[in-house]
């Protein structure tokens, strides 16, 4: 019954081998081919209905494998007897119904059945395993509670405890945090991450791209009837993938706290689909000062020009997400005469230019100079003081010159809308 394991596949690997999977005659995912090695956590992401959960259900018989196979260590899980498979694979489904009034402890103890004889009762060793997994999932305090009276979050953690009581080699998670509060969601994912680090092969379905990127080693995109090969989060998730797969324009960057990939949705692509109708607006921005205004103006139908922005700057990412024009600079790059002329020409095509509440140093001062030289009406946000002018007073000189030429100054970004009304009827 067991085939020999290919030398390129580590022993104990879960492998989808050209698997086409669906329900009855309807195929949802075709030719899925990827592997999950021991000690690895692979996340599955994709739009609703694409087949993420179907990939997991195929292992337990909840979906049909019409072609190919799914194997563990070379042995077919699809054709494996259920009891034997339960010693290998633990499953935490998206929704678990508690239809009988078992105690929480009895519910978790059910995970030991695959390791017991048909009529054998759990022994001291089984009890010790149940104690351990309930402690690790913070469910020991629920031991005597009837499961049909518990919250969805408590039942979700008990279901994870039950799966861990099986002592599986492979753990399948279908939206494991869908019913959990923030504290318990992090607890569960940290535990699963530790289990993977300890040698468990884990496959998890996620809707939250940030959580998938934070906890999974590699990510596969499930969309359009196919599955991509798992890749590191930074490779699997980029702004173009998020746009193509989910129809959302997003900023994708490295979270400065966790070091993982963070995905921040900006707008739905459909919201930008209608032809822009408003006048073109320029922004002098940087360091994230223009992000919110760019989004609002883009949703209002205005074409935008954001001046010279460095790759890695949050405003650069937002400008790219909403399709704003800009002069793109490398990280820490500076504006030379050629770029300055390009920026000046870009601002000159705008009905109005808003100087956002960004700090100015020598690197981005040319944007302010270009806006002033463009001859277009200016709206200045905030005050130009020592907390913004890091250009030895040069930013203050340009600011005062703009005011002398009739620029409108407002206190905050919230006041920009009214000020734009003075620039040829522009509305934010």
C-alpha positions as semicolon CSV with decimal commas, in nm:
position;residue;x (nm);y (nm);z (nm)
1;X;0,000;0,000;0,000
2;X;0,286;0,240;0,074
3;X;0,497;0,365;-0,214
4;X;0,864;0,446;-0,173
5;X;0,934;0,811;-0,096
6;X;1,118;1,004;-0,372
7;X;1,467;1,100;-0,260
8;X;1,388;1,469;-0,320
9;X;1,100;1,461;-0,071
10;X;1,187;1,444;0,301
11;X;1,034;1,156;0,496
12;X;0,707;1,258;0,661
13;X;0,619;1,514;0,391
14;X;0,261;1,596;0,300
15;X;0,239;1,620;-0,078
16;X;-0,029;1,715;-0,327
17;X;0,058;1,531;-0,647
18;X;-0,127;1,672;-0,948
19;X;-0,447;1,664;-0,742
20;X;-0,772;1,783;-0,897
21;X;-1,031;1,831;-0,625
22;X;-1,398;1,921;-0,606
23;X;-1,744;1,800;-0,519
24;X;-1,912;1,537;-0,732
25;X;-1,860;1,624;-1,097
26;X;-1,760;1,983;-1,020
27;X;-1,384;2,047;-1,000
28;X;-1,279;2,341;-0,783
29;X;-0,898;2,313;-0,792
30;X;-0,702;2,151;-1,074
31;X;-0,357;1,993;-1,075
32;X;-0,250;2,105;-0,727
33;X;0,115;2,010;-0,680
34;X;0,305;2,124;-0,373
35;X;0,467;1,977;-0,063
36;X;0,475;2,063;0,306
37;X;0,778;1,924;0,488
38;X;0,802;1,839;0,858
39;X;0,874;2,156;1,054
40;X;0,706;2,380;0,796
41;X;0,395;2,597;0,810
42;X;0,237;2,667;0,470
43;X;-0,047;2,921;0,449
44;X;-0,321;2,910;0,185
45;X;-0,475;3,245;0,087
46;X;-0,714;3,347;-0,186
47;X;-1,061;3,487;-0,252
48;X;-1,377;3,331;-0,111
49;X;-1,484;3,016;-0,292
50;X;-1,147;2,962;-0,461
51;X;-1,090;2,622;-0,300
52;X;-0,871;2,682;0,006
53;X;-1,088;2,477;0,242
54;X;-1,151;2,224;-0,036
55;X;-0,779;2,146;-0,045
56;X;-0,795;2,047;0,322
57;X;-1,124;1,857;0,298
58;X;-0,981;1,638;0,024
59;X;-0,752;1,475;0,281
60;X;-1,035;1,377;0,515
61;X;-1,287;1,272;0,251
62;X;-1,497;1,588;0,261
63;X;-1,406;1,663;-0,103
64;X;-1,339;1,436;-0,397
65;X;-0,994;1,385;-0,551
66;X;-1,080;1,313;-0,915
67;X;-0,721;1,301;-1,040
68;X;-0,377;1,277;-0,886
69;X;-0,324;1,205;-0,517
70;X;-0,240;1,347;-0,174
71;X;0,027;1,153;0,009
72;X;0,213;1,139;0,339
73;X;0,551;0,973;0,329
74;X;0,457;0,832;-0,011
75;X;0,136;0,666;0,114
76;X;-0,198;0,785;-0,023
77;X;-0,400;0,968;0,241
78;X;-0,700;0,965;0,009
79;X;-0,717;0,585;0,002
80;X;-0,597;0,533;0,358
81;X;-0,842;0,389;0,616
82;X;-0,990;0,664;0,831
83;X;-0,850;0,529;1,159
84;X;-0,499;0,506;1,017
85;X;-0,525;0,855;0,869
86;X;-0,638;0,993;1,207
87;X;-0,303;0,888;1,354
88;X;-0,129;1,106;1,097
89;X;-0,356;1,407;1,034
90;X;-0,524;1,638;1,285
91;X;-0,787;1,882;1,162
92;X;-0,926;2,207;1,303
93;X;-1,223;2,295;1,079
94;X;-1,359;2,645;1,033
95;X;-1,679;2,568;1,221
96;X;-1,729;2,291;1,473
97;X;-2,079;2,206;1,590
98;X;-2,118;2,070;1,944
99;X;-2,442;1,872;1,916
100;X;-2,397;1,659;2,228
101;X;-2,341;1,767;2,585
102;X;-1,996;1,615;2,638
103;X;-1,772;1,777;2,892
104;X;-1,484;1,972;2,744
105;X;-1,238;1,713;2,874
106;X;-1,431;1,425;2,716
107;X;-1,441;1,620;2,391
108;X;-1,063;1,659;2,385
109;X;-1,017;1,296;2,493
110;X;-1,186;1,187;2,170
111;X;-0,862;1,277;1,997
112;X;-0,704;0,969;2,158
113;X;-0,948;0,721;1,997
114;X;-0,732;0,657;1,692
115;X;-0,457;0,528;1,925
116;X;-0,682;0,299;2,131
117;X;-0,829;-0,043;2,067
118;X;-1,194;-0,046;1,970
119;X;-1,320;-0,113;2,321
120;X;-1,018;0,018;2,515
121;X;-1,061;0,300;2,763
122;X;-0,809;0,584;2,783
123;X;-0,528;0,510;3,026
124;X;-0,295;0,723;3,236
125;X;-0,071;0,800;2,938
126;X;-0,373;0,923;2,739
127;X;-0,487;1,133;3,034
128;X;-0,144;1,294;3,056
129;X;-0,157;1,387;2,687
130;X;-0,506;1,537;2,730
131;X;-0,387;1,736;3,032
132;X;-0,092;1,872;2,835
133;X;-0,283;1,984;2,526
134;X;-0,560;2,144;2,733
135;X;-0,300;2,336;2,929
136;X;-0,124;2,451;2,611
137;X;-0,451;2,569;2,454
138;X;-0,572;2,744;2,772
139;X;-0,876;2,515;2,798
140;X;-0,795;2,325;3,120
141;X;-1,024;2,559;3,315
142;X;-1,314;2,445;3,092
143;X;-1,265;2,073;3,162
144;X;-1,599;2,016;3,335
145;X;-1,805;2,252;3,115
146;X;-2,059;2,108;2,864
147;X;-1,927;2,184;2,517
148;X;-2,271;2,270;2,380
149;X;-2,285;2,566;2,620
150;X;-1,945;2,713;2,530
151;X;-1,870;3,014;2,311
152;X;-1,746;2,966;1,957
153;X;-1,399;3,080;2,062
154;X;-1,376;2,830;2,348
155;X;-1,500;2,551;2,123
156;X;-1,243;2,645;1,858
157;X;-0,959;2,611;2,108
158;X;-1,100;2,281;2,236
159;X;-1,109;2,154;1,878
160;X;-0,742;2,243;1,842
161;X;-0,674;2,061;2,169
162;X;-0,861;1,757;2,038
163;X;-0,655;1,760;1,717
164;X;-0,331;1,787;1,916
165;X;-0,441;1,499;2,139
166;X;-0,419;1,282;1,826
167;X;-0,043;1,353;1,826
168;X;-0,056;1,406;1,450
169;X;0,233;1,446;1,209
170;X;0,027;1,686;0,996
171;X;-0,205;1,960;1,125
172;X;-0,469;2,116;0,900
173;X;-0,618;2,449;1,007
174;X;-0,917;2,608;0,834
175;X;-0,935;2,970;0,952
176;X;-0,813;2,873;1,301
177;X;-0,870;3,218;1,452
178;X;-1,211;3,297;1,301
179;X;-1,395;3,287;1,635
180;X;-1,114;3,402;1,864
181;X;-1,047;3,730;2,037
182;X;-0,711;3,897;1,976
183;X;-0,544;3,744;2,282
184;X;-0,647;3,386;2,205
185;X;-0,587;3,428;1,829
186;X;-0,225;3,516;1,900
187;X;-0,199;3,237;2,156
188;X;-0,323;2,976;1,906
189;X;-0,101;3,096;1,623
190;X;0,206;3,118;1,847
191;X;0,136;2,763;1,964
192;X;0,094;2,635;1,609
193;X;0,413;2,816;1,506
194;X;0,597;2,645;1,793
195;X;0,453;2,307;1,691
196;X;0,576;2,359;1,337
197;X;0,918;2,457;1,469
198;X;0,911;2,132;1,665
199;X;0,864;1,921;1,351
200;X;0,491;1,925;1,272
201;X;0,386;1,985;0,910
202;X;0,114;2,252;0,916
203;X;-0,122;2,377;0,646
204;X;-0,343;2,672;0,739
205;X;-0,616;2,858;0,551
206;X;-0,611;3,233;0,615
207;X;-0,824;3,528;0,515
208;X;-0,598;3,771;0,700
209;X;-0,294;3,815;0,476
210;X;-0,095;3,981;0,753
211;X;-0,140;3,684;0,989
212;X;-0,052;3,443;0,708
213;X;0,267;3,637;0,637
214;X;0,358;3,660;1,005
215;X;0,321;3,293;1,095
216;X;0,362;3,089;0,776
217;X;0,702;2,997;0,633
218;X;0,562;2,991;0,282
219;X;0,234;3,095;0,121
220;X;0,037;2,954;-0,172
221;X;-0,222;3,157;-0,361
222;X;-0,541;2,965;-0,438
223;X;-0,730;3,138;-0,720
224;X;-0,876;3,077;-1,062
225;X;-0,889;2,701;-1,014
226;X;-0,518;2,666;-0,941
227;X;-0,263;2,679;-0,661
228;X;0,073;2,852;-0,683
229;X;0,384;2,686;-0,550
230;X;0,443;2,794;-0,189
231;X;0,685;3,086;-0,166
232;X;0,819;3,303;0,116
233;X;0,564;3,571;0,215
234;X;0,768;3,856;0,068
235;X;0,768;3,677;-0,269
236;X;0,414;3,537;-0,256
237;X;0,245;3,860;-0,153
238;X;0,320;4,182;-0,335
239;X;0,100;4,474;-0,434
240;X;0,039;4,335;-0,784
241;X;-0,066;3,992;-0,652
242;X;-0,305;4,153;-0,401
243;X;-0,453;4,364;-0,680
244;X;-0,483;4,078;-0,930
245;X;-0,617;3,816;-0,687
246;X;-0,828;4,018;-0,446
247;X;-0,916;4,327;-0,651
248;X;-0,770;4,553;-0,383
249;X;-0,500;4,819;-0,414
250;X;-0,278;4,779;-0,110
251;X;0,047;4,890;0,046
252;X;0,274;4,591;0,107
253;X;0,573;4,655;0,328
254;X;0,779;4,512;0,612
255;X;0,624;4,567;0,953
256;X;0,884;4,752;1,163
257;X;0,783;4,567;1,482
258;X;0,741;4,204;1,372
259;X;0,967;4,211;1,066
260;X;0,697;4,026;0,871
261;X;0,515;4,135;0,556
262;X;0,224;4,370;0,632
263;X;-0,060;4,428;0,386
264;X;-0,263;4,747;0,427
265;X;-0,565;4,773;0,195
266;X;-0,603;5,122;0,048
267;X;-0,897;5,104;-0,193
268;X;-1,095;4,845;-0,384
269;X;-0,988;4,841;-0,744
270;X;-1,352;4,867;-0,845
271;X;-1,378;5,200;-0,664
272;X;-1,110;5,342;-0,895
273;X;-1,246;5,180;-1,210
274;X;-1,475;5,465;-1,328
275;X;-1,298;5,719;-1,544
276;X;-1,155;6,002;-1,339
277;X;-1,354;6,318;-1,387
278;X;-1,217;6,578;-1,148
279;X;-0,929;6,818;-1,207
280;X;-0,575;6,696;-1,147
281;X;-0,442;6,766;-0,798
282;X;-0,076;6,782;-0,701
283;X;0,064;6,690;-0,362
284;X;0,395;6,776;-0,201
285;X;0,422;6,491;0,045
286;X;0,648;6,221;0,187
287;X;0,695;6,024;0,510
288;X;0,328;5,924;0,501
289;X;0,198;6,281;0,528
290;X;0,001;6,256;0,205
291;X;-0,136;5,901;0,233
292;X;-0,482;5,980;0,369
293;X;-0,542;6,276;0,140
294;X;-0,425;6,082;-0,166
295;X;-0,674;5,807;-0,091
296;X;-0,962;6,049;-0,041
297;X;-0,887;6,247;-0,357
298;X;-0,847;5,930;-0,564
299;X;-1,184;5,798;-0,444
300;X;-1,337;6,136;-0,536
301;X;-1,223;6,082;-0,894
302;X;-0,923;6,314;-0,912
303;X;-0,611;6,224;-1,107
304;X;-0,312;6,292;-0,884
305;X;0,052;6,389;-0,912
306;X;0,270;6,330;-0,603
307;X;0,606;6,479;-0,701
308;X;0,933;6,295;-0,641
309;X;0,905;6,009;-0,391
310;X;1,156;5,752;-0,271
311;X;1,087;5,379;-0,295
312;X;1,021;5,258;0,058
313;X;0,839;5,576;0,159
314;X;0,478;5,507;0,263
315;X;0,354;5,787;0,036
316;X;0,534;5,623;-0,257
317;X;0,348;5,298;-0,188
318;X;0,011;5,471;-0,154
319;X;0,071;5,674;-0,471
320;X;0,143;5,353;-0,660
321;X;-0,169;5,190;-0,511
322;X;-0,404;5,467;-0,624
323;X;-0,232;5,522;-0,959
324;X;-0,094;5,868;-0,883
325;X;0,173;6,007;-1,113
326;X;0,515;6,062;-0,955
327;X;0,885;6,081;-1,022
328;X;1,017;5,762;-0,864
329;X;1,348;5,780;-0,680
330;X;1,555;5,498;-0,533
331;X;1,554;5,466;-0,154
332;X;1,742;5,765;-0,009
333;X;1,787;5,905;-0,360
334;X;1,786;6,282;-0,413
335;X;1,629;6,509;-0,672
336;X;1,870;6,624;-0,943
337;X;1,805;6,892;-1,207
338;X;1,646;6,647;-1,450
339;X;1,401;6,513;-1,191
340;X;1,330;6,865;-1,064
341;X;1,227;6,969;-1,414
342;X;1,003;6,661;-1,441
343;X;0,837;6,739;-1,109
344;X;0,788;7,105;-1,199
345;X;0,619;7,002;-1,525
346;X;0,400;6,753;-1,337
347;X;0,279;7,015;-1,092
348;X;0,222;7,262;-1,376
349;X;-0,047;7,030;-1,516
350;X;-0,242;7,038;-1,188
351;X;-0,534;7,264;-1,099
352;X;-0,392;7,306;-0,752
353;X;-0,102;7,172;-0,543
354;X;-0,141;7,080;-0,175
355;X;0,170;7,099;0,043
356;X;0,099;6,829;0,299
357;X;0,224;6,837;0,657
358;X;0,548;6,664;0,569
359;X;0,889;6,751;0,716
360;X;1,142;6,904;0,476
361;X;1,510;6,832;0,448
362;X;1,760;6,879;0,171
363;X;1,641;6,564;-0,010
364;X;1,276;6,664;-0,056
365;X;1,304;7,045;-0,054
366;X;1,311;7,045;-0,438
367;X;0,948;6,924;-0,436
368;X;0,845;7,238;-0,251
369;X;1,057;7,451;-0,485
370;X;0,901;7,281;-0,789
371;X;0,549;7,340;-0,659
372;X;0,628;7,709;-0,608
373;X;0,790;7,737;-0,952
374;X;0,498;7,564;-1,125
375;X;0,285;7,875;-1,092
376;X;-0,018;7,677;-0,978
377;X;-0,234;7,776;-0,676
378;X;-0,097;7,627;-0,352
379;X;-0,267;7,507;-0,033
380;X;-0,026;7,488;0,263
381;X;-0,115;7,257;0,553
382;X;0,000;7,339;0,908
383;X;0,285;7,564;1,014
384;X;0,642;7,569;0,893
385;X;0,840;7,557;1,217
386;X;1,154;7,394;1,351
387;X;0,977;7,057;1,376
388;X;0,929;7,052;0,999
389;X;1,212;7,261;0,858
390;X;1,529;7,052;0,864
391;X;1,674;7,244;0,571
392;X;1,839;7,517;0,779
393;X;1,555;7,765;0,722
394;X;1,531;7,716;0,346
395;X;1,189;7,549;0,371
396;X;1,064;7,847;0,572
397;X;1,186;8,087;0,304
398;X;0,993;7,899;0,032
399;X;0,687;7,874;0,256
400;X;0,680;8,249;0,318
401;X;0,733;8,316;-0,052
402;X;0,431;8,097;-0,132
403;X;0,217;8,292;0,116
404;X;0,331;8,620;-0,039
405;X;0,214;8,490;-0,377
406;X;-0,134;8,411;-0,248
407;X;-0,110;8,053;-0,121
408;X;-0,392;7,947;0,111
409;X;-0,284;7,813;0,451
410;X;-0,502;7,574;0,653
411;X;-0,445;7,428;0,998
412;X;-0,508;7,060;0,928
413;X;-0,572;6,817;0,645
414;X;-0,940;6,822;0,741
415;X;-0,948;7,184;0,624
416;X;-0,806;7,108;0,280
417;X;-1,144;7,035;0,122
418;X;-1,270;7,389;0,172
419;X;-0,943;7,539;0,055
420;X;-0,947;7,336;-0,266
421;X;-1,281;7,494;-0,349
422;X;-1,092;7,816;-0,416
423;X;-0,878;7,642;-0,680
424;X;-1,109;7,634;-0,977
425;X;-1,394;7,463;-0,796
426;X;-1,190;7,162;-0,687
427;X;-1,361;6,951;-0,422
428;X;-1,195;6,684;-0,202
